[in-house]
Amino acid sequence: MSHTVNMSLLRARLAKSVGLVAACAAFSGAGAGADVVLDWNNVLLDTIRGYGDPGQSTGNIQAARAAAMMHTAVHDAVSGIDALNKPLWYSPYHVATSPGNANASREAAVAGAAHSVLTTMYPGFQVNFDAALNNTLAGLGGGQNVNDGLAWGQFVGNEILNARASDGTNSPQQYTPGTGPGNWVMPGADWGTSHWAHSNPWAMSSADQFLAPGPRALDSAEYAAAWQEVYDYGSVNSAVRTADQTEAVAYWQNGAGTHRPPGIWNVIAQSAINLSGTPGGVVGDSLSENARLFAHLNIALMDAGISSWNSKHEFNFWRPITAIHEADTDGNGATASDAAWVPLVDAVGSPEYTSGLSTFSMAAAMILTEYFGENYNFSSMSDGTSSNPDILRSFGSFAEAAFEAGDSRIWAGIHFRFSNEDGFDVGEGIADLVFNNYLLAIPTPGAGLAFVIGLAATGARRRR
């Protein structure tokens, strides 16, 4: 398929990348963003964390949906105003109307859109959202343009909410896994997010557009090699996993009380912006470019989640802990049961194939590569908890970070390598789809030829 990445060549290319940076400005809390888009991204991340209460934190795929909801609304709110007063602007994701007032405050529109989405999705945190809204508005000085921008943003937020109200994410269905060798053993009464596997995607034509090819046959040499790797490296008392690999597991873990796997890629995007500034684009200002970047990023993350869940639902493959404990049933002479084997991380809440983190990560990495280029050196801080402190790690490219994210799940003892590799391919395909078909730059009627030439130059591909 055209979207498949040549993993061996890309790994070789990444191995030759320039040295990693030692450190960068650490990600700080809400209000530290370079503009209002980043400010509200921080509000979103605090929401996913549960505002300090892990019991109120958001799950992995639910976090991706919240981010896509908020950031498409933010993008469309900015796009609607840009369409009235800029020679080039970015097409909306959903809301194609405009506020009427070309001078409406875009900052107020961002706040209105984000506030409307978040208060509807998380009513228990409304006091936090109201405080953030008041903080944004306090810096804008009031007046008709601010009022019009706020009202426009609220309208856009409600339009996004209405468009996604029946997307299938709120229709739980009992999941019944298969039985026998190779099948996932469900740890409780149900897999609570199984219905997300068939929810309406954001860019894909269907939830199974990028269905992965499937786990490797239990009696194959490739399966045996992947089994042995996770057996050796993923055990809680592994003798071969290095201290750096163990640290990487903690960095990418992102459990309850953190910003979750989709959130860490929003943090990485913020780190890149804080380090280098907003990438240049045809519209030409950071607010428009940041609104588009975070919308692209989170649409790709959401569809990556849907696609991974779809493969999990389709193949119902067993986790390494079951595969190792019951290896005498797999028909493979190269594996042997070990009932005493325990993974470094206890995570069996969904079927194994594909790795959600790998799929999320390559989709995000390829979107960010479109904006910042290949071999982009950056550092980013993990989202620490009381039992898992903050960790700063540095990378030579976004793809290198995605590869490490996938590897961390092997070192954690919860995924096989083929689940990562197939997730990477799917993530790449989703990123291509999102970046090349959504939020495209278009000229306002009457724009000069020079702008059209600039648009064509900006559209040149930066990737392979």
N, C-alpha and C positions, 0 to 999 in steps of 0.2 A: 504494500500500500504506500501511497506517496508520502504519507505523514511519518513513516517509520524512520527513526533516527539510527544512524550507524553507530552503535554504542562503542564499539572498540576503537573506531577512529576518533570519536569525540573524546573518549577517555584519554587517548594518546595525546590529543591536542591540548587537553586541559593539563596534562602532566608537564607540559612545556611552558605553561603560563608563567608570567613574571611572579616574583616573590610576593607573598602576602603582606598586606599592611599590618603594622603592629597593633594599631588601635585607631579608633575614630571616636568622635563625640558620641558619648553613650546616649541611648534613647531615654528621654525623660518623660515625665507624666503629662497629663492633659494640659492643654494650654501652651505647650512648648512648640507647636507646629509653626512652620514658616508662614502659613496663611490659614484661613478659616477651614479649608478642606482638611488640612492636617489636624487642626484642632478637633474637628468632629470625628475624624478617624480615631483619635485618642479616646474620645467619649465612647465610640463603638467598642474599642478594645477593653475599656473598663467595664462596659456592659457585659461583654462575653465572659470576663473574669468573674462577674457577679458582684462587682464593687466590694471586693474583699471577703465575700462569703462563698466558699467553694460549693456549698449546697445550692446556691442560686446561679451558678455558672452555666454556660451554654455548652452543649455537646458539639462534636466536631462538625458534622454536616449542617447542624442548625446554625452554627457560627458562620459558615460559608453563606448560607441563605440570608442571614441578617446583614452581612457585609454587602452582598449583591443588591439587596433591597435598598439599603441606605445609599450606596454609592451610585447606583443607576439613577436614583432620584436626584442626588446632588449633581451628577453630570447633566441630566436633562434640564434641571433648573438653570444652570449656567448656560447651557447651549441655547435655551430659549431666548435669553437676553442677548447673547452674542450674535444671534441671527439677525437682530435688529440694528446692530451698530458696528459690525466688523466685516471687512471684505471677505474674510475666510472664517469659517466656524465649523465645529464638529457636529455631525448629525446626531440627533437624539437616539437613545435606545428605544424609548416608547412614546414619550409625550411630545407630539409634533406641533403643538400650538405655541403661542408666545404670550407674554404678559401684556403687550400693548405699549407699555412705557419703556422706550429704549434706554432710559436713564435709571431704570429700576436697579436697586442695589443688588449686585450679584452676591455679595457677602451675606446680606439678609436672606436672599433666596436659598443659599446653601444651608443656612441655619434653619430656615423654615422647613425645607425638604427633609433634612436629617431629623429634626425634632419630631415632625409628623410621623415618620416611619418608626422611629425608636419608641415613642410614647404608645403607639398602637401595638407594637410587638412586645414591649416590656413595660406594661403599665405600672408594675411595682417599683420601677425606678424613675417615675415621672419627676419626683422632686429633684433628682440629679440632672435630668434633661432640661427642666425649667431653669435651673441655675446656669447650665451651660448656655442656654438660649439668651438669658438675660446678660450673661457675660459678653456674648458676641454683640448683641444689640447695643450694649453700653458703649462700645467703641465706635459706633457708627453715627452717632449724633442725632438720630431721629429725622423726621421730615417725611414728605410724601414719597420720595424715592425709596427710602428704607421701608416704609409701610407697604408700598407696591411690591418690592422685592420679597418681603416676608410672606405676603399673601400669595404671590406666585409660587414660591417654594412650597408652601403648605398645600397648594393645589396639586403641584407635581407629586409630592410625597403621597398624597391620597390616591392619585391616579396609579402610581406604581403599586400601592397596597391593593387597590381594587383589581388590577391586572393579574396579581399573583394570588388572589384570595382562594381560588379553586385549582391550585396547581398540583394537588395530590399529596402535599406534605402534611396535611391535617386529617388524613383518612387512614388511621392505623389498621393494619390487617394482621391476623395471627400468622406467624411464620412456622412452617413445619419442615424442618430439615430432613434430609435423607439419612439413611443408616448404612452401616457397613464400612469397610476400609476406604479411606479417602474422604469421608464425610465429616463435616464439622459437628462437634458435639456442643449443642447449645447449653450454656451454663445455667440458665434460668428458665422461666416459663415462656419467655418470648424474646425475640430480637426486636427491640422496640422501634427501630428506625428502618425495618425491612421495606416498608412501603415507599420509602424515598427512592428505592431502586427503579421505580416506574413513575416517578413524578415528572412533571413537565419541565424540560430543560430550558435554558436561557438562550443558548445559541445553537446547540445541536438540533438536528431535525427530529431526533427521537432519543430516548434514554439509552438505547442500545446502538446508536450510530457508530460508536467506537468500542463495541464489545471486544474485549481482549480474547485472544485465541484459546485460552484455557490452560489450566495447570498441566504440568508434565505427567505423563503416564507413570503410575507408581512403580512399574517394573523397568523403567528406563534408566540409563546411565546418568542422564541429566538430573533426574529426580534424586538419585542416590548421591550425586555430588552436592546438590543443594541441601539435602538432608544432613550430610556429614558436616557441611560448613556451619549450619545453624547449631548442630549438636556440639561442635567444638567451640564456637565463638559465643554462642548465646546462653550457655549455662551460667547460673548464678555464681558458680565457683570455677569458671573457665580458667585454664592455665595458659591460654594463648591470646586472649583478648587483652590489649594493651590499656594502660591508664588513659591514654588519649581517646581510644575507642569507647571506653566506659564513660568518659566525660561527654563524648558526642551523643551517647544514648541519653544522658541527662539533659543535654541542650535541646534535643529534638523531641523529648517526651511529651511535654505540653498537655498534661492531664487536667483534672478538675481544678478550678481556681486560677487557671492561666488563660491566655488568649487563644489557646488551642492551635492545631496545625495551620488552619487558614490565617489565623491572627499573626503567627510568626512571620509569614510572608508580607503582611502589611507593615510589620515592624521593619523588616528588611528593606522594603520600599522606602519607608521613612528614613532609614539610615543612609540609603543611597542619595536621597534628596538632600538631607542635611550635610552630606559629605561633598556633593558636587553641584548642588542646585538642581532646579527642575530642568529636565532635558528640553532642548529647544524644539518648538513645533511651529506649525504654520499659523496658529492663532496668535502666538507671540507673547503670552503673559502666563505667569505661574499658576494663577487660579484656574484658568481654562485647561492648562496642560495637566495640572494635578488632578482636577476633576475627572478628566478622561483617563489618566493613568490608573487611578484607583477603581474606576468603573471597569476598564479592561481587565485589570488584575482580578477583581472579585467575580466578574462574570465567568472568567476562566476557572477560578477556584470552585465556583458553585457547580459548573458542569463537570469538572473533574470529580467532584464528590458524587454526583449522580451517576456518572459512568462507572466509577469504582464500585459503588453500591450495587449497580446493575450486574456487574461481573460477580460480585460476592453472592448475590441472589441466584444467579444462573448456575454457578459451579459448586457452591456450598462446600468449598475445600477445607480440609482439616488444618488446624493450627499445628505448629511444630510440637507442642507438648503432647498432643494426642498421637501425632505421627511417630514420635519417639517412644512413647509408652506402649504403643500398639504396633511397632514395626514388624512383629512376627506375623502380622496379617496382610502386609503390603505386597507379598509375592516377589520381593526384591532381595536377592541373596547378599547384596552389599550393605544392607541395613540390619540392625539388631536391636531388639527391645531393651530399654533401660527404664524401668519403673521408678528409679530414684532421681531421674533427670528433672531439674527445675530451671525454668528460664529466669534470666536476670529481671525481666519485667513481667508482671502478671497482667496480660491483656488478651482476653479471649472472647470479647463481647460481640464479635461479628465473624463471619467466615473469613478465611485467610486471604483468598485470591480475589482481586488484586490488592496490593498495598495501597491504602488510602493516602498515606503520607507521601509515597513515591509519586502517585498520580497528581495529587495537589502540588507537590513541589516542582515537578518538571513543567506543569502548566504555568505556574507562577514564574519559574526561572526563565522560561522562554518569552513570556510577556515582558519581564523586566529587561531581558537582553535586547528586545526590540527598542526599548527606550534608552538604555544606557550603554549598549554595545557588549561585544564579547570580551572576555578576559578583564572584566571590571572588578578591581580589587575593593573589597569592603569588609567591614567588621560589624557585628551585631550582637546585642545582648539577649540572652534567653529570658524567659519570664519565670523568675524564681518563685518558689513557695517556701514555707517553713521547713519542709523536708528536702527541698531541692533548690539550693541557692542559685543566684544569678551566675551565668557563665558567659564570658565574652569569647567568641570564636571569629576567626578571620578566614576569608576565602578569596581565591583568585578569579572566580567568576560565579555567576548565579547558577550555572549548570553544575559546577563543582559542589556548591552547597546542596543542590538537589540530589546529587549522587551520594553525598555523605548522609543526607536525610534517609535515603533508602537503605544504605549500609547500616545505619544505626538500628534499624528494625531487625536486621540479622543479628547484630551484636546484642540486641535486647532479647533475642530468642523467640520472636513472635512472627517473623516472616521468612519465606524462602527467597533466594535470589531471583528466580524466574518471576515471582510475583512483583518484585521491584522492577525488573527489566521491562515487563509488559506494561506496568503502570507508567514507566517513563515514556514509552512509545505513545500511549494513549494521551498522556498529558501534553506531549509535543503536538499531537494532532489537534487537540482542543485549542491550544494557544494559537496555532496557525489559523484555525477557523475564526476565532474571536477577533484577533488583531486585524485580519484581512477583510473582514466583512461587517464589522460593527464600529460605530463611532468614527466614521470616516470624515476627513476634511472635505468640505464642499464650499464653493464660492457663492457669496451673495449675488443675486442677479445684478449685472452691471459691473462686476469686478473686472479690473483690467487684466490684460494678457500677462503682465508680469506676475500677477498672483497665481495664475494658472500654471505658469512655468515653475514658480516656486513650489506649488503643490506637487507637481510631477517630480521635482528633485527630492522633496521631502519623502515621497513615497518609495524611494529606492530602498531595497531590502538591506538590512544590516547583517542579517544572519547568513549562514552558509549559502 
